[in-house]
């Protein structure tokens, strides 16, 4: 499966960030596959943002949950991250990734080695 992120490179503060991850070569509804968003901000640790499961269940980083929504369009085989009320702290490279789980984990990994599929990443800058 190939994953490709897309979205605006520049988002004004307080606005909504919306990123899409398009999957090709396999279905995001494949049983027991979970599809995550992960970000790497300059000078900060990699952070797991959230995930959506093969059946549409969603999981969020508690620190971002109030501002985050992940959805999917199975007809287009893609899933979308929406992050509200962005600040410069949300500036990061955003990655989408996918892997198999028997059950959704309590602790979601952030390293590419822990995922079967990993996108190239897309830079998002929050600035006026």
N, C-alpha and C positions, 0 to 999 in steps of 0.2 A: 504494500500500500504506500502510495506517495501522498504526502501532506503538503499543502501549499497555503501559507497565510496571506491574507490581503487586507488592506484597510488604509486609512489615511495616515500619512507620516507625521502630520502636525495637527494637534488638537488644541483649541484654546482652553484655558483654565475654566473650570466649572461646567464644561460641556460634557457630552456623552462620547465615550470612545467605543467604537464598534469594529470588531475584527472578525473576519470569516476564515475558517480553515476548510479548504476543499480537499476531499479525499478522492483518489483515483486508484484503480487497480484492486479495489476491495470495498466492501460495504461497511458503513459505520454502524449498521444494525447487526453485524456479525455477533453471534452470541458470546456473551462474557467479555466483550471488548469495551474498554473505558477510554474516553478521549479527553485529554487534559489540556489546559492552558497553563503555561509556565512563563515567568518573566525574569529577566536579568537586568537590574538597574545598575547604572554606573557606580562602581565602588561598593556595591551591596551584594549580599548573598542571593543566590537564585531562589525564587519564591514560587511555590505552587499556588495558582490562582483559583482553580476550580476544575470540575470535570463533569462530563455527561456520559451516561452509560448507553449501552446498546439498546436498552429499552426506554431510554429517555429520562431516567432518574438523574438528578443533579446533586452535586457535592461542591461545597465552597470552603475556601479558607476562611476561618472565623473572623480574621482581622479585616477581610474585604467583603464579607457576606452581605453587609447592608447596602453595598454599592454595586454588587455583581449579579449578572444574570447570564446563564448559558442556555442556549436553545439550539435546535437543529432543524434542518429541512431535509428529510430523508429522500424527497424526490430529486434533490440536487446533490445528495450525498455530501452534505457539509454541515458544520456546526459553527455557532457564532458566540462570541464573547461580547457582552455589553458591560461597560464600566461607567458608572454615573459620577457626576460631580468630580471630574478629574482635577488633579493638582500637579505641579511640577514633579512631585514625588512619584507620580505614576509613569514618568518617563522611563522607558526601558525597551529592551528587545523582547518581543513577545513570541513565544514558540507554541505550536500545538504538537501534541504527541499522543500516541496510543499504545495500549498493551492489553494483554489478557489478564483477567483476575477471576478466580473462582468466586470470590466475594469481594466487594469493594473494601479497600484497606482502611485502617484507622489513620495511618500515616502515609501520605502520598509522596512518592519520590520526586526528586527534581533533576536527577542526572540523566543525560541521554542513554547511558549504559543500562538504565533500569527500564527503558522503553523499547518496544519492538519497532515503533515508527516514530520519527522525529522530523518536524519540518525545518525549513531553512531559517526561519525567524523573520520578523519584520520590526523595524525600528519605529517606535512611536515617541514623539516628543510633545510634551505638553507645554505650550508657550503661547503668549499673545504676540 
